[in-house]
């Protein structure tokens, strides 16, 4: 059954942090405490990021915070971003919250029980019989994996309206107590954001039709230490191995070939890869692995520059940018995340409505 994208949106929290301001504040916090900070701080210049957004103001990071503080900030910030992104996607689709039959929520940066979809139930106007599908722990692969899950649900429930909401508050995992290189790199790269998509097997009646194919995943054994969270009394601590760009160079091409084969496609048929920009080096590595012209992943670099790496929703920011630019044809969304996992979703954008 053909599944269509009816609305796509993104949203960011209110506090804009420039890269220079983050660098200066991080220098105050780490200087004299972490001997390698001066050397690592050079990555602020090479990360390809001008600014990013946070659910808390920058002065929040000068104070000590434990689980309670961090998750309290997550709850308020994530709920607000959920509503902002979801309502905009619904508006784009011409739906209301009461129209939604199933909501898929992707988030790996905070704990909410009941889950975020329940937390915003009244504000969103969801029906009492809505199906809730929360997904946790997918990290940076969560945007593509979430789209894949939503696509599968829509394909299995004819005419059902599925709302996907992807929310991450990466900034709240900032740690100045562990003094690990990964924490410095996280400070350089990560920001907060959300994205939402409306998905159904009912064809749109006007405009371009965006048809979502079946998702595909590849997981490598013995790679749990490449990306994820360490969890302790203070909160989440990022696991972000320096080997990621090299791993992409060595492994991503074969993984992509597997995804293309599963979709009955080949590399020559792909008009545009839509990739999660984990960082400037990762984007370079993806272009090399897929034999793309250097610089061709321009929307990925633009997204990284304007909002940093927001984890799961970032690829949906790229997807929206590509669609807004009027790009048509066969595309493949892809992202890498904890597991270590590559997640793929083929989609086709027609010139006219189906």
C-alpha positions as CSV (number, residue, x, y, z in Angstrom):
1,X,0.0,0.0,0.0
2,X,1.3,3.4,-0.9
3,X,1.9,5.8,2.0
4,X,2.0,9.5,1.7
5,X,3.5,12.4,3.6
6,X,0.8,15.1,4.2
7,X,2.6,17.5,6.4
8,X,6.2,18.1,7.6
9,X,7.3,20.7,10.1
10,X,10.1,21.6,12.5
11,X,10.5,23.7,15.6
12,X,13.2,24.9,17.9
13,X,13.1,26.2,21.5
14,X,13.4,29.9,22.4
15,X,17.0,30.3,23.5
16,X,19.5,30.8,20.6
17,X,23.1,30.1,21.4
18,X,25.8,31.3,19.0
19,X,28.8,29.1,18.6
20,X,31.1,31.9,19.8
21,X,29.1,32.4,22.9
22,X,29.1,28.7,23.7
23,X,32.8,28.5,23.2
24,X,33.4,31.4,25.5
25,X,31.1,30.0,28.2
26,X,32.6,26.5,27.8
27,X,36.1,28.0,28.2
28,X,35.1,29.6,31.5
29,X,33.7,26.3,32.8
30,X,36.4,24.0,31.5
31,X,39.5,26.2,31.6
32,X,41.9,25.0,34.3
33,X,39.8,22.0,35.0
34,X,40.4,20.0,31.8
35,X,44.0,20.3,30.5
36,X,43.1,19.4,26.9
37,X,40.3,22.0,26.5
38,X,42.5,24.5,24.6
39,X,43.4,21.9,22.0
40,X,39.9,20.5,21.7
41,X,38.3,24.0,21.6
42,X,39.6,24.4,18.0
43,X,36.8,22.1,17.0
44,X,34.4,25.0,17.6
45,X,35.9,26.6,14.5
46,X,35.8,23.5,12.3
47,X,32.4,22.0,13.3
48,X,30.5,24.0,10.7
49,X,28.0,25.4,13.2
50,X,27.1,29.1,13.6
51,X,24.3,28.6,16.2
52,X,22.0,26.2,17.9
53,X,19.0,26.3,20.2
54,X,18.4,25.3,23.8
55,X,15.3,24.8,26.0
56,X,17.2,26.6,28.8
57,X,19.2,29.9,28.8
58,X,22.9,29.7,28.6
59,X,23.4,30.8,32.3
60,X,21.7,27.5,33.3
61,X,24.9,25.6,32.3
62,X,26.9,27.5,35.0
63,X,25.1,25.7,37.7
64,X,25.3,22.1,38.9
65,X,22.3,20.0,37.9
66,X,21.3,16.4,38.8
67,X,18.6,14.1,37.4
68,X,15.7,16.1,38.9
69,X,16.7,19.5,37.5
70,X,17.6,18.1,34.1
71,X,14.4,16.1,33.7
72,X,12.3,18.9,34.9
73,X,13.8,21.1,32.2
74,X,13.3,18.3,29.7
75,X,9.6,17.9,30.6
76,X,8.8,21.6,30.1
77,X,11.0,22.1,27.0
78,X,10.1,18.8,25.2
79,X,6.4,19.3,25.8
80,X,6.5,22.8,24.3
81,X,8.5,21.6,21.3
82,X,6.2,18.7,20.8
83,X,3.1,20.9,20.6
84,X,4.9,23.5,18.4
85,X,6.0,21.0,15.8
86,X,2.9,18.8,15.9
87,X,0.4,21.6,15.5
88,X,2.3,23.0,12.6
89,X,2.5,19.7,10.8
90,X,-1.2,19.2,11.4
91,X,-1.9,22.6,10.0
92,X,0.1,21.8,6.9
93,X,-1.8,18.6,6.4
94,X,-5.2,20.1,7.1
95,X,-5.7,17.8,10.0
96,X,-6.6,18.5,13.7
97,X,-5.4,16.6,16.8
98,X,-8.8,14.9,16.9
99,X,-8.2,13.5,13.5
100,X,-5.1,11.6,14.5
101,X,-5.5,7.8,14.9
102,X,-2.0,7.0,16.0
103,X,0.9,9.1,17.4
104,X,4.5,7.9,17.2
105,X,6.8,9.8,19.6
106,X,10.6,9.6,19.3
107,X,12.8,10.9,22.0
108,X,16.1,9.7,23.7
109,X,17.1,12.7,25.8
110,X,14.7,12.6,28.8
111,X,12.3,10.4,30.7
112,X,8.6,10.9,30.7
113,X,6.1,8.4,32.1
114,X,3.3,8.9,31.1
115,X,5.0,9.6,27.8
116,X,5.2,12.9,26.0
117,X,2.1,12.2,23.8
118,X,0.1,11.7,27.0
119,X,1.6,14.8,28.6
120,X,0.3,17.0,25.8
121,X,-3.0,15.1,25.3
122,X,-5.3,17.9,26.3
123,X,-3.4,20.7,24.5
124,X,-3.3,18.6,21.3
125,X,-6.9,17.6,21.4
126,X,-6.2,14.0,20.8
127,X,-9.1,11.5,21.0
128,X,-9.4,9.1,23.9
129,X,-8.9,6.1,21.6
130,X,-5.7,7.3,20.0
131,X,-2.9,4.7,19.6
132,X,0.3,5.8,21.3
133,X,3.7,4.4,20.1
134,X,6.6,5.9,22.0
135,X,10.1,5.0,20.8
136,X,13.2,5.6,23.1
137,X,16.9,5.0,22.6
138,X,17.3,5.4,18.9
139,X,19.4,8.6,19.2
140,X,20.5,10.2,16.0
141,X,18.9,7.4,13.9
142,X,15.5,8.2,15.5
143,X,14.2,10.5,12.8
144,X,14.6,8.0,9.9
145,X,13.6,5.1,12.1
146,X,10.5,7.0,13.3
147,X,9.5,7.8,9.8
148,X,9.9,4.1,9.0
149,X,7.7,3.0,11.9
150,X,5.1,5.6,11.1
151,X,5.1,4.4,7.4
152,X,4.7,0.8,8.5
153,X,1.8,1.7,10.7
154,X,0.1,3.8,8.1
155,X,0.5,0.9,5.5
156,X,-1.1,-1.5,7.9
157,X,-4.0,0.7,8.8
158,X,-5.7,1.9,5.6
159,X,-6.8,5.5,5.8
160,X,-5.5,6.0,9.3
161,X,-3.9,9.3,10.1
162,X,-0.5,8.8,11.8
163,X,1.3,11.7,13.4
164,X,5.1,11.3,14.0
165,X,6.7,13.7,16.5
166,X,10.5,13.7,17.1
167,X,11.8,15.7,20.0
168,X,15.3,16.0,21.5
169,X,16.8,18.2,24.2
170,X,20.5,17.3,23.8
171,X,21.7,20.5,25.5
172,X,20.5,19.2,28.9
173,X,23.1,16.4,28.9
174,X,25.9,19.0,29.2
175,X,28.4,17.7,31.7
176,X,31.3,19.5,33.2
177,X,32.0,16.9,35.9
178,X,33.2,13.9,33.8
179,X,36.0,15.7,32.0
180,X,35.9,13.4,29.0
181,X,36.6,14.3,25.4
182,X,33.1,13.2,24.3
183,X,31.6,15.9,26.6
184,X,33.7,18.6,24.9
185,X,32.6,17.4,21.4
186,X,29.0,17.3,22.5
187,X,29.3,20.9,23.7
188,X,30.6,21.8,20.3
189,X,27.9,20.0,18.3
190,X,24.6,19.5,20.0
191,X,21.4,21.5,20.2
192,X,17.7,21.0,20.8
193,X,14.9,20.7,18.3
194,X,11.8,18.9,17.2
195,X,10.1,17.8,14.0
196,X,6.7,16.3,13.1
197,X,5.2,14.5,10.1
198,X,1.6,13.6,9.1
199,X,1.4,10.3,7.3
200,X,-1.4,8.4,5.7
201,X,-2.3,5.9,3.0
202,X,-4.8,8.4,1.6
203,X,-3.3,10.3,-1.4
204,X,-3.1,14.1,-1.3
205,X,-5.5,15.9,-3.6
206,X,-3.2,18.7,-4.7
207,X,0.5,19.7,-4.9
208,X,3.4,17.3,-5.1
209,X,2.9,13.8,-3.7
210,X,5.6,12.5,-1.3
211,X,5.4,8.7,-1.2
212,X,7.3,6.9,1.6
213,X,8.7,3.5,1.0
214,X,9.5,0.8,3.5
215,X,12.3,1.5,5.9
216,X,15.4,-0.6,6.3
217,X,18.0,-0.9,9.1
218,X,21.5,-2.3,9.4
219,X,23.0,-3.0,12.8
220,X,26.7,-3.9,13.4
221,X,27.5,-6.4,16.1
222,X,30.0,-5.5,18.9
223,X,29.6,-1.7,18.3
224,X,27.6,-0.7,21.4
225,X,30.4,1.6,22.6
226,X,30.4,3.8,19.5
227,X,27.4,6.0,20.4
228,X,24.8,6.3,23.2
229,X,24.4,7.3,26.8
230,X,26.3,6.5,30.0
231,X,23.8,6.8,32.9
232,X,24.8,7.8,36.4
233,X,23.5,9.7,39.4
234,X,23.9,13.1,37.6
235,X,22.2,12.3,34.4
236,X,23.0,11.2,30.9
237,X,26.7,11.2,29.8
238,X,27.2,11.2,26.0
239,X,29.1,8.3,24.4
240,X,30.5,9.7,21.1
241,X,33.5,7.8,19.8
242,X,36.1,9.5,17.6
243,X,35.9,6.5,15.2
244,X,32.5,7.5,13.7
245,X,33.8,9.3,10.6
246,X,36.2,6.4,9.9
247,X,33.5,3.9,10.5
248,X,31.2,5.7,8.0
249,X,34.0,5.7,5.4
250,X,34.6,2.0,5.8
251,X,31.0,0.6,6.4
252,X,28.4,3.1,5.1
253,X,28.6,2.2,1.4
254,X,27.8,-1.5,1.9
255,X,25.0,-0.7,4.3
256,X,23.5,1.7,1.8
257,X,23.8,-0.9,-0.9
258,X,21.8,-3.3,1.3
259,X,19.1,-0.6,1.8
260,X,18.9,0.1,-1.9
261,X,18.6,-3.6,-2.7
262,X,15.8,-4.0,-0.2
263,X,13.9,-1.2,-1.9
264,X,14.6,-2.6,-5.4
265,X,16.7,0.4,-6.2
266,X,20.3,1.1,-7.2
267,X,22.6,4.0,-6.6
268,X,22.1,5.4,-10.1
269,X,18.3,5.8,-9.4
270,X,18.8,8.0,-6.4
271,X,18.3,11.7,-7.3
272,X,19.1,12.9,-3.7
273,X,20.4,11.3,-0.5
274,X,18.9,13.0,2.5
275,X,21.3,12.5,5.4
276,X,21.5,13.2,9.1
277,X,24.4,15.6,9.5
278,X,26.1,14.2,12.6
279,X,28.9,16.7,12.2
280,X,31.0,18.3,9.5
281,X,33.4,15.3,9.3
282,X,30.6,12.8,9.2
283,X,29.0,14.7,6.2
284,X,32.3,14.6,4.4
285,X,32.6,10.9,5.1
286,X,29.1,10.2,3.8
287,X,29.9,12.0,0.6
288,X,33.0,10.0,0.2
289,X,31.4,6.7,1.1
290,X,28.5,7.2,-1.4
291,X,30.8,8.7,-4.1
292,X,28.9,11.9,-4.1
293,X,30.3,15.2,-5.4
294,X,32.1,17.0,-2.6
295,X,29.7,19.7,-1.3
296,X,26.6,18.1,-2.8
297,X,25.0,17.6,0.7
298,X,24.4,21.3,1.0
299,X,21.1,21.1,2.9
300,X,22.8,18.9,5.5
301,X,25.6,21.5,6.0
302,X,23.1,24.4,6.0
303,X,21.0,22.6,8.7
304,X,24.1,21.9,10.8
305,X,25.2,25.5,10.5
306,X,21.8,26.9,11.5
307,X,20.9,24.6,14.3
308,X,23.7,22.2,15.1
309,X,23.2,18.4,15.6
310,X,19.8,18.0,17.3
311,X,20.0,14.2,17.2
312,X,16.9,12.5,15.9
313,X,14.9,15.4,14.3
314,X,17.9,16.8,12.4
315,X,17.4,14.7,9.3
316,X,13.8,15.9,9.2
317,X,15.0,19.5,9.1
318,X,17.2,18.4,6.1
319,X,14.2,16.7,4.5
320,X,12.0,19.7,4.8
321,X,14.7,21.9,3.4
322,X,15.1,19.6,0.4
323,X,11.3,19.5,-0.2
324,X,10.9,23.2,0.2
325,X,13.6,23.7,-2.4
326,X,11.4,22.0,-4.9
327,X,13.5,18.9,-5.3
328,X,11.7,15.9,-7.0
329,X,12.5,12.4,-7.8
330,X,13.7,9.3,-6.0
331,X,15.4,9.9,-2.6
332,X,16.8,8.0,0.3
333,X,16.8,9.3,3.8
334,X,19.6,7.9,6.0
335,X,21.0,8.3,9.5
336,X,23.4,6.6,11.9
337,X,22.7,6.1,15.6
338,X,23.3,4.0,18.7
339,X,23.4,0.3,18.2
340,X,25.5,1.0,16.1
341,X,22.8,1.3,13.5
342,X,22.2,2.7,10.1
343,X,18.6,3.6,9.3
344,X,17.2,4.2,5.8
345,X,13.9,5.2,4.2
346,X,13.3,5.5,0.5
347,X,10.8,8.2,-0.6
348,X,9.7,9.6,-4.0
349,X,8.6,13.1,-4.7
350,X,6.4,13.5,-7.8
351,X,5.9,16.6,-9.9
352,X,2.1,16.6,-9.3
353,X,-0.4,15.1,-7.0
354,X,-0.9,11.3,-7.2
